[in-house]
Amino acid sequence: YTVCAVLVEPVEESPHGDLLDLPWQTELCCASRPAQLHHGGEGEDRGSAGSRAAPSDPGHPHTTQCIFRNFTSTLGPHPETEPSRATCWDILCRVDETWDNVVCDLNHPAASSDTSTPGSVALSLQHLATLPDSEVNTTHGTDSMDCVGKDSITCSIALHVVSSIVVVTANVSNTTAGPLVMLSVPPRLWKPSPPLNLTHTQTTEGELVLSWSDPQPNASPVQLSYEVRYNTFQSTSHPNWLHVEVSGGQWVSLTGLKPGLHYTVQIRSHHPALPHLWSDWSQQHRIRLENVTYLPERVMASFEDSVTVYCVFNDLRVNASTTVWILNSRDRLPKSQYTAVNDRVSKITVRPSEQRLSDTLHCCQPLGETYSCNYRYATIYIKDPVIDISCVTNGDLDSMTCRWNNLPIDGINFMSRVADLSCDVMEEAERVGVSVGVVRQAKCESSGYRGVKSCNLQPIRVTSCYKLWMEAKIDNSTRSHPVYITPMDHGCMTAVSMPSGVLKLAWVPPELPIYDMQYQVRYALSTGRAHPFWQVLALQTESWAEVLEPDVCGVYNVQVRCMHINGSGTWSDWSHLLYTTTHNSRAPDQGPDFWRVFQEDPESTQTNVTLLFEHSPIVEPTYCVEELVVQHQDSGGTVTEERIDLVSSYSFEWRGEVHSVTVKAQNSQGSSTRNTHMTLDRHPKRKGVETPSFSAAHFQELLQKASSEMVYFLTDGCSELSRLYSIIT
């Protein structure tokens, strides 16, 4: 006979042999051959854990001897049994899914090496209660369950709440005594709850990592096993799930996901002791990869810090070694600042600008002499930037116009606070943390060319102090250093660029002291750099000056200072920075030409449309283009307008209905009347009409003719000829 004892609660020491964990699986093998006696006393080595050979019966030299050939424990085959001449049964002892019964299955497989069985086989399961007061650990029988069969047997006995031992006896006719095994039941386990908090992140090596947590992290001291499945939204009716097995952690790296597709991800778990009792599937988690991912996508830094940003190309057709980085949609950064981490990831290290609230970074791919850039970008928000805010009052001293440069009007808030104090007193109060004065609203609008903006404060208190600063709209913790201004100290100064190529400057002399002054004027083309290239005029005795300028549509920084006419004393401080305005004699003639690029969303009727502008040079300097106006008209006739800077591209979402777009050029005198129009409509293709073909080389040639310096921000890189064709047509 063969004996298996199962402990509901394992004891510290057992006379029946070593304890093995459930579930436990092995083979019971019996071979017909003469049995031999084993000599030895109490010091005899019992062999592997949980197994010992019983002496043969000398009166029956041809009886069968049975041993365990173990799969999952340290038990090994008995040296006296040859597997080729053995008849074996598979044995599996386990706790059922409800944790109410101990179940043992014995099965004689059809593929056994010896199809003849030594005889019938029986399983007997019996409870033996432990006697706690006994000095020696003894047991006595309570209830039992007997099962008999030949090829297969399944036998079970209910578990008791009290401490007890379940003895499993396997009897095979005409056999000698076999090994003894004791199996311990682990603590009662329940069906686990589904995992929670599914999240996904990308590493700086481009790896997509999915992670999660357990609803009851301390419910089991043993690490659960998990199964992850995912598929795309495109196959919701007949999902083709991909499965990944996970053990030893609560994360997994997902591979093979394609950008632009929506994926559904779910996870379930089970305890190792109950491999067939899975939790329910977790709630669905959505993943959609963009063509490009930035790490980090947003970061806060001081202008003296070094910031490192990673660009991950999820489109495997793109090689990161050819990446070109663009700063603020305009400036190509030196190659010495970036490097390829691997085929998919490019890394750049930059220092933020000194006079901006934020910087943007695009990682792009070469496209002829231009660059193809995804519409996504990384943003560096700059702590306490120093932004030049210049203000000037009008002649009636009832309004004050404040200007700055290189900040988009739709990305910032112009903030002001006024107090009936001197600026010295207000600054000191703010320095010690006392908020004085009230916030005043300002009317802000685009005013000028190449990013120059302005806000108007009206009415004003000419002797009060105004605290002025800029804030980022989406992150109001990002703000510039404040500027303190008293309107009376900022009398009228004008700087106007005339169509004739002359920059006219005029200013109001200080009221005190009362004596003649000489003036020094300096000006520089506004480039957004912290240290502009100043040009200084000869000393002036009049409160006006004229300068020949090469760029009539350019914006200039202008400052003036004064000193006693006889040269005694010292120069005053430079006046606050003033930006020139352009004198436009008429509105622009026509709006810009443009191409269109489509990026389809396969899961909806929505399409991302990008317009690529060609800015034509102005032949006659009678006007300048200060901004563009994009006019949309939907199928219902509703017209909306959006004002944008002189950018190289513009994107919007189109949902499939009839939609017309017109782009106008505008300045202070009005908008252009001859403009390019585009109508979007979805018509089914006619049969028999072939799409004309043309090469990528032809497309690059057209781009070179359009502009050798323009940076195109395309949504998909125009990697397919069909999309190249859509741009031209």
Residue, then its C-alpha position, 0 to 999 in steps of 0.5 A: y500500500t501507499v500512504c499520503a497524509v495531508l495536514v490541514e494545519p501543519v505541525e512543527e514536527s511529524p513522525h510520518g516524514d517530511l512535509l510537502d506543499l499542495p498542490w503535489q503531483t507525482e507518479l506511482c510506479c509499480a514493477s514486477r521483479p524479485a524484491q530484495l531486502h534492504h539492510g540497515g538500522e535506525g541510521e539508515d539513509r531514507g534517500s530523498a525527502g518524503s520517500r523511504a523504501a519498505p522492506s520486501d516480504p521474503g515470503h513473496p519473492h515476485t510481488t510488485q514493489c511501488i515507488f514515487r517518481n516525483f514531478t514537483s517535489t525533491l522526490g527522485p526515482h527509486p534505484e530498484t525500479e526501471p521506468s521501462r518495465a514499470t506500470c505508473w499512475d499519475i497522482l495529483c493531490r490538491v485543494d478544490e476551488t472552493w477550499d472545502n475539500v482535499v481531492c486526490d486524482l489517480n489516473h493510469p495514462a494510456a501512453s504508459s510503457d506497460t499497459s498491463t496493470p498489477g491489479s486493482v487500485a483503491l484510494s482511502l481518505q481518512h481524518l486523523a485528529t491530533l491529540p494535543d495533550s499527548e506527549v507523543n504526537t499520535t492520531h486516531g481515526t474519525d471519518s473516512m472515504d474509500c474509492v476503488g477503480k482500475d484506470s482512474i480514481t477521484c476521491s475527496i474528503a471535506l476539510h475540517v475547521v479544527s486541526s486534523i490530518v487527512v491520510v490518503t492511502a493508495n492500495v494496489s493489489n499484490t504490492t509491497a509497502g511503498p513510500l510515505v508522503m505528507l502534504s501540507v495545506p496552505p492557508r485558505l485562499w479565496k478567488p482574488s479580486p481583479p488588479l487595479n490602477l492599470t497605468h502605462t509609461q514609456t522609458t527613455e529607451g523607448e520601452l512601453v511598460l504596463s503596471w498595476s496593483d493588487p486590491q488587497p496587497n497584504a492578503s497573501p504572502v505569496q506573489l500572485s501570477y498574472e495574465v495580460r491580454y490586449n487587442t485593438f479597437q478594430s476587432t471588438s466584434h471578434p477580438n484577437w487577444l494577445h496574451v502575456e504571462v507574468s510572474g514575480g512582479q506587477w509590470v510587463s513590457l508590451t511590444g509590437l504596439k503600432p502608433g495611431l491605433h487604440y488598444t484595450v488592455q486587461i489583467r487577471s490574477h491567480h494564486p500559485a496554489l490555485p492555478h485554475l482559479w483566476s480572478d475576473w478580468s480587470q477594467q479595460h485600460r486604453i493605450r494609444l501611441e502617438n508617432v512621437t513621445y516626449l519624456p518628459e513632455r513638460v518640465m519646469a526649469s530655471f534658465e541657468d539649468s540644463v534640461t534633458v529631453y528624450c524623443v521616442f519614435n514609435d513609428l519603427r520606420v523612423n531612425a533616431s540617428t537622423t533626428v533634427w531638433i527645432l527650438n520654438s518652431r524656428d531655430r535648428l539646434p546644433k548637433s552637438q547638443y543631441t545624440a541617438v540613444n538607440d534606433r528609436v530614441s534621440k536625447i537632447t540637453v538644452r538651457p532654457s531661454e532667459q526672456r521667455l515664459s516657455d520653450t518648445l522642442h520638436c524632434c523632426q526628420p529631414l525632408g529635402e532641405t526642410y524638416s518633417c515634424n509631428y504636431r506634438y512637442a515638449t515644453i520647458y516652463i521657465k522659472d522667473p524669466v526676465i521679460d522686457i515689458s515697456c509701457v508708454t502713456n498717451g498724450d492725455l495721460d488717461s491710458m497706458t499701453c504695455r508691450w513685450n516680445n517673443l511671447p504668444i498672446d494665446g499662451i500667456n496672461f498679462m497681469s497688473r496690480v495697482a496701488d496708491l503708493s510709490c513703487d519703492v514702497m510697493e516693492e518693499a511690501e511685496r518683498v516681505g510678503v504683503s500683498v497691496g493694491v488691487v488687480r486691474q483688467a487689461k485689454c490685450e491684442s496682437s499688435g505688430y509683427r513677429g510676435v510683438k504683443s501689447c495690452n492697454l490699461q485704461p483708465i490709469r492713475v498717473t501717480s500710482c504704482y503698477k506691478l506688471w508681470m506675465e503668467a502662463k495660462i496653463d501653468n500659472s505658477t510660471r510667471s515672469h519677474p515683475v516690473y514696477i511702473t509709475p505712468m507719470d514717469h513714462g511719458c510719450m515716446t514713439a517709434v514708427s517704421m515708415p514705408s520709405g525705409v525711415l525709422k522715426l523716433a520721438w520722445v517727451p523731455p523730462e520736466l525736471p530739472i529745467y535746463d537743456m538736454q542732450y540725448q543718446v538713442r540706441y536701437a536693435l533689430s528684435t530677435g528675442r535674444a537676451h543681448p541684442f546687437w545695439q546700434v547707437l546714434a550720434l548725440q541729439t539735441e532735439s527730442w526726435a531722430e530719424v534712422l535709415e533702416p534696411d527692413v521696413c517690416g522689421v521690429y526694433n528695440v529702441q531706448v533713449r537716455c539724456m544728460h546735461i547739454n554741457g556734458s556735466g553730470t552723468w547719463s540717466d538710465w536708459s528708458h524702458l524698452l520700446y518696440t517699433t510699430t509699422h506704418n501701413s498705408r494699406a491692407p495686404d493685397q492677398g493672403p498666403d498660398f497653402w497646401r493641405v495634409f490629412q491625418e486620418d483617425p481609423e477609429s472615427t470620422q475625425t481627420n486632422v488637417t494641417l495647412l502649410f503656408e507659403h509666405s510671399p515676399i512683399v514687393e512694394p514696401t507699402y504695407c506689412v503683414e502682421e498676422l494671419v486670419v483663418q476663417h472656417q465655415d461649416s455646412g450650416g453656414t456658421v463662420t468663425e475666425e482664428r487669428i494666428d502669428l506668421v507661422s509655417s503651419y496650422s492644424f485643425e480637426w475636421r469631422g467629415e462634414v462640408h467645411s470651407v477654409t479661407v486664410k487672410a493676411q492682415n495688418s492694422q489697415g485691414s485684411s486681404t481681399r484676394n485669398t486662397h480658399m479650400t473646401l473639404d468634402r467626403h465624396p466616394k471615389r468614382k470607379g475607373v478613375e486612376t490616381p495620378s502618381f508622382s515621385a517623392a523627388h518631385f515633391q522635394e523639388l516643389l518644397q525647395k521652390a516654395s522656401s529653402e528656410m521654411v520648417y514644415f510641421l507635418t502630422d505624419g511625416c508624409s511617408e506615403l506617396s498617396r499623402l504626398y499627392s494630397i499635399i500638392t492637389 
